[in-house]
Amino acid sequence: MRLIVTQVFQIEEHPNREKCYEWIRSNWHDLNEHSLHELEDSIKALSEVIGGTYDYSISQVPCRGEHITFKNYDQAILDNLDAENCCLTGVFWDCDLIEGLRQGNPRKVLHNLHKDTEYVYSDEGLFELCQANGYEFNENGEAI
């Protein structure tokens, strides 16, 4: 019989957090995917309110071909939306999208999505994620 003992650490007590962060970045590629879905919901909800048509291709990281376009929508309805208190879906992408479209630059929200994803995968963002969820890691930095 063999007995294998493994030390398990939470992120704040791990002797080499960078190993944990490297493991997460190499294995958890969808940490900010919820933001994509929330932004998609905001695009669809805004289109329902202002009318017209929309098209989009979005990604967590900058890539060629990304776009958000609205055509033939009601500008007066857009202008009268309260972007600060607008609750199309209840997420902050609503405000970013409305303001971007008003400024003639709905791609502005893509920049914010990319910044958000950068933060999620930063050391600080990963630390907060691990701490909030009580994730545990072995000595090699692999999640248990």
C-alpha positions in Angstrom: 0.0 0.0 0.0 1.1 3.6 -0.8 0.0 6.7 0.9 0.4 10.0 -1.1 0.2 13.2 0.8 -0.5 16.4 -1.0 -0.3 19.9 0.5 -3.3 22.0 -0.5 -3.2 25.8 -0.4 -5.6 28.6 -0.9 -4.3 31.4 -3.0 -3.4 33.8 -0.2 -1.2 31.1 1.4 0.4 29.6 -1.6 4.2 29.8 -1.6 4.3 30.6 -5.4 1.1 32.3 -6.6 2.6 32.9 -10.0 2.5 29.1 -10.6 -1.2 29.2 -9.8 -1.8 32.1 -12.1 0.1 30.4 -14.9 -1.9 27.3 -14.5 -5.2 29.2 -14.6 -4.2 31.1 -17.7 -3.2 27.9 -19.4 -6.4 26.0 -18.4 -9.3 28.3 -17.8 -9.9 30.1 -21.0 -13.5 31.2 -20.4 -13.3 33.2 -17.2 -14.8 36.3 -18.8 -17.1 34.5 -21.2 -20.1 35.7 -19.2 -19.3 39.2 -20.3 -19.6 38.2 -23.9 -23.0 36.8 -23.2 -24.1 39.9 -21.3 -22.9 42.2 -24.1 -24.8 40.0 -26.6 -27.9 40.4 -24.5 -27.4 44.2 -24.3 -27.0 44.4 -28.1 -30.2 42.5 -28.7 -32.1 44.4 -26.0 -31.0 47.8 -27.4 -32.1 46.7 -30.9 -35.6 45.8 -29.5 -35.9 49.3 -28.0 -34.5 51.4 -30.9 -35.6 49.2 -33.8 -33.7 48.6 -37.0 -31.2 45.8 -37.5 -27.9 44.9 -35.9 -24.9 42.7 -36.6 -22.0 41.9 -34.4 -18.9 39.7 -34.0 -17.3 40.1 -30.6 -14.4 38.4 -28.7 -12.8 38.6 -25.2 -9.6 39.6 -26.9 -9.0 41.9 -29.8 -9.2 40.1 -33.1 -9.8 41.1 -36.8 -13.3 41.4 -37.9 -14.8 42.4 -34.6 -17.7 44.8 -35.0 -21.0 46.0 -33.7 -23.3 47.7 -36.1 -26.8 49.1 -35.9 -28.7 50.2 -39.0 -32.0 52.0 -39.6 -32.8 52.5 -35.9 -34.8 55.3 -34.3 -32.3 58.0 -33.4 -34.9 59.9 -31.3 -35.5 56.9 -29.1 -31.8 56.4 -28.7 -31.3 60.0 -27.8 -34.1 59.8 -25.1 -32.7 56.7 -23.4 -31.3 57.4 -19.9 -27.9 55.8 -20.3 -27.0 56.2 -16.6 -30.1 54.5 -15.3 -31.0 52.4 -18.4 -32.0 48.9 -17.5 -32.1 47.1 -20.9 -30.7 44.0 -19.2 -29.5 45.3 -15.9 -25.7 45.0 -16.7 -23.2 47.8 -17.2 -22.8 46.9 -20.9 -26.2 48.6 -21.5 -24.7 52.0 -20.6 -21.5 51.5 -22.5 -23.4 50.4 -25.6 -25.8 53.2 -25.6 -23.1 55.8 -25.0 -20.9 54.3 -27.7 -23.8 54.3 -30.3 -24.7 57.9 -29.4 -21.1 58.9 -30.0 -21.2 57.1 -33.4 -18.7 54.5 -32.0 -20.4 51.3 -30.8 -16.9 49.7 -31.0 -16.0 51.6 -27.9 -17.7 48.9 -25.9 -15.4 46.3 -27.5 -12.4 48.3 -26.0 -14.1 48.1 -22.6 -14.7 44.4 -23.0 -11.1 43.8 -23.8 -10.0 45.9 -20.8 -12.3 43.9 -18.6 -10.9 40.6 -19.8 -7.3 41.8 -19.3 -8.2 42.6 -15.7 -9.9 39.2 -15.1 -6.7 37.5 -16.2 -4.3 39.9 -14.4 -2.6 38.7 -11.2 -4.9 41.0 -9.2 -8.1 39.7 -11.0 -7.1 36.1 -10.6 -6.2 36.6 -6.9 -9.7 38.1 -6.3 -11.4 35.3 -8.2 -9.5 32.5 -6.3 -10.1 34.2 -3.0 -13.8 34.8 -3.5 -14.4 31.2 -4.7 -12.1 29.5 -2.2 -10.1 27.7 -5.0 -7.4 25.4 -3.7 -4.1 24.6 -5.4 -1.4 21.9 -4.9 2.3 22.8 -4.6 2.8 22.9 -8.4 0.1 25.5 -8.7 -2.6 23.2 -10.2 -6.1 23.7 -9.0 -7.5 20.9 -7.0 
